[in-house]
Amino acid sequence: MNVKVGDTILIITNGKETLGAVTKVTPAGSFKVDCFGDALFTKNGDLKGGGVWCTTKAFLADEEDIARVKNQKIIHGVVTMCHNLKDHELSYAQAVAIYKILRPNKEEE
């Protein structure tokens, strides 16, 4: 993989996808990504020192990857907000609107 500083990188760890930007490239082609601390990736995207059981892999992200990860982040954020929502913070109309989104083919109870 031929990366340069500023390139968007897709990092997959245990099935979780994260986007980051390349912050440093060594003469040998290894690189660092802003969302992964001081970790160094080899030029083929493997995490240096990760060992046999390491599941972290870096890829040069394309537009489809970027859109998918951003969409997943929004969905996860909404689910988290709903999970943390207190019932006194929600009006009946808001509850009905959310219910219709979550259960589109069911009548209100």
JOHU-V801780 format. One record per backbone hydrogen bond with DSSP energy under -1.0 kcal/mol. NH is the residue of the N-H (numbers start at 1). CO is the residue of the C=O. Records with the same first field share a line. If there is no record, write none. Layout:
NH: CO ; CO
This chain:
6: 22
7: 4
9: 20
10: 59
11: 18
12: 57
13: 16
16: 13
18: 11
20: 9
22: 7
23: 32
24: 32
26: 30
29: 26
31: 41
32: 24
34: 21
36: 33
39: 36
41: 31
42: 46
45: 42
48: 40
50: 47
57: 12
58: 45
59: 10
61: 8
66: 62
67: 63
68: 64
69: 65
70: 66
71: 67
72: 68
73: 69
74: 70
75: 71
76: 72
77: 73
78: 74
79: 75
80: 76
81: 77
82: 78
83: 79
84: 80
89: 86
90: 87
95: 91
96: 92
97: 93
98: 94
99: 95
100: 96
101: 97
102: 98
103: 99
106: 103
